[in-house]
């Protein structure tokens, strides 16, 4: 299954093989502190990562 991980200053990662391997998907967020991560599944998978003081990052697949 798909797993998602957000670290406060480590970025956003996604695994599509139940955690055997991970891919960083937050290009452009380097050095930003993350506060929240919400993933919505539907026709598209949408991930929203809230940063501290720098807005919201959106990822779609």
KEKE-3310 file (N, C-alpha, C; in steps of 0.2 Angstrom, whole numbers, plus 5000, padded with zeros to 4 digits):
npx = (5004:5001:5011:5014:5025:5029:5041:5045:5056:5061:5055:5043:5039:5035:5029:5026:5026:5023:5032:5045:5053:5057:5052:5057:5046:5044:5050:5056:5053:5063:5071:5060:5049:5037:5020:5008:5001:4990:4981:4972:4962:4955:4949:4961:4976:4979:4990:4992:5003:5005:5015:5025:5022:5024:5014:5004:5009:5005:5003:5000:4994)
npy = (4994:5012:5023:5038:5051:5064:5075:5087:5095:5087:5085:5078:5062:5048:5031:5017:5004:4998:5003:4998:5005:5023:5039:5055:5069:5082:5093:5109:5113:5112:5115:5121:5121:5109:5107:5100:5086:5081:5068:5065:5053:5048:5051:5057:5057:5067:5077:5088:5098:5107:5121:5130:5146:5148:5145:5133:5117:5108:5092:5082:5067)
npz = (5000:5000:5008:5018:5024:5034:5040:5052:5049:5039:5027:5014:5011:5001:5000:4989:4991:5003:5012:5009:5001:4999:4992:4990:4989:4989:4982:4982:4994:5003:5018:5024:5038:5042:5047:5046:5037:5025:5016:5002:4994:4978:4962:4959:4968:4981:4990:5004:5012:5026:5030:5042:5043:5029:5020:5010:5003:4988:4981:4968:4960)
capx = (5000:5004:5012:5016:5028:5031:5045:5045:5061:5064:5052:5038:5041:5030:5031:5021:5028:5022:5038:5051:5057:5054:5054:5055:5041:5043:5055:5055:5051:5069:5072:5054:5046:5031:5016:5003:5000:4983:4981:4965:4962:4950:4951:4968:4978:4981:4993:4993:5007:5005:5021:5025:5023:5026:5009:5003:5012:5001:5006:4995:4996)
capy = (5000:5018:5027:5045:5053:5071:5077:5094:5098:5082:5084:5074:5056:5043:5024:5014:4997:4997:5005:4995:5011:5029:5044:5062:5072:5089:5098:5116:5114:5111:5120:5123:5117:5106:5106:5095:5082:5078:5065:5063:5048:5049:5050:5058:5057:5074:5078:5095:5099:5114:5124:5135:5153:5148:5142:5126:5114:5103:5087:5078:5061)
capz = (5000:5000:5015:5017:5030:5034:5046:5053:5044:5035:5020:5013:5007:4999:4998:4986:4992:5010:5016:5007:4998:5000:4987:4992:4984:4991:4978:4983:5001:5007:5023:5027:5043:5041:5053:5045:5031:5023:5010:5000:4989:4974:4955:4960:4975:4983:4997:5006:5017:5029:5032:5047:5040:5022:5016:5009:4997:4985:4977:4964:4956)
cpx = (5004:5005:5015:5019:5030:5035:5045:5050:5064:5061:5046:5040:5035:5033:5025:5022:5028:5028:5044:5056:5053:5056:5052:5051:5040:5048:5052:5053:5057:5070:5066:5052:5039:5027:5011:5004:4993:4984:4974:4965:4955:4952:4959:4970:4981:4984:4994:4997:5007:5012:5020:5027:5025:5020:5008:5006:5007:5004:5000:4998:4990)
cpy = (5006:5021:5033:5047:5060:5072:5084:5098:5093:5081:5080:5068:5052:5036:5021:5006:4995:4998:5002:5000:5017:5034:5051:5066:5079:5094:5105:5118:5113:5117:5123:5118:5115:5105:5101:5092:5079:5074:5063:5059:5049:5047:5052:5058:5064:5074:5085:5095:5106:5116:5129:5142:5153:5145:5135:5123:5109:5099:5083:5072:5058)
cpz = (5000:5007:5013:5024:5029:5040:5046:5049:5039:5028:5020:5009:5006:4997:4995:4986:4999:5014:5014:5005:4999:4994:4990:4987:4985:4988:4979:4990:5006:5012:5026:5033:5042:5047:5052:5038:5030:5017:5008:4994:4985:4967:4955:4967:4976:4990:4998:5012:5020:5032:5038:5044:5033:5017:5015:5003:4995:4981:4974:4960:4953)
residu = (UNK:UNK:UNK:UNK:UNK:UNK:UNK:UNK:UNK:UNK:UNK:UNK:UNK:UNK:UNK:UNK:UNK:UNK:UNK:UNK:UNK:UNK:UNK:UNK:UNK:UNK:UNK:UNK:UNK:UNK:UNK:UNK:UNK:UNK:UNK:UNK:UNK:UNK:UNK:UNK:UNK:UNK:UNK:UNK:UNK:UNK:UNK:UNK:UNK:UNK:UNK:UNK:UNK:UNK:UNK:UNK:UNK:UNK:UNK:UNK:UNK)
# end
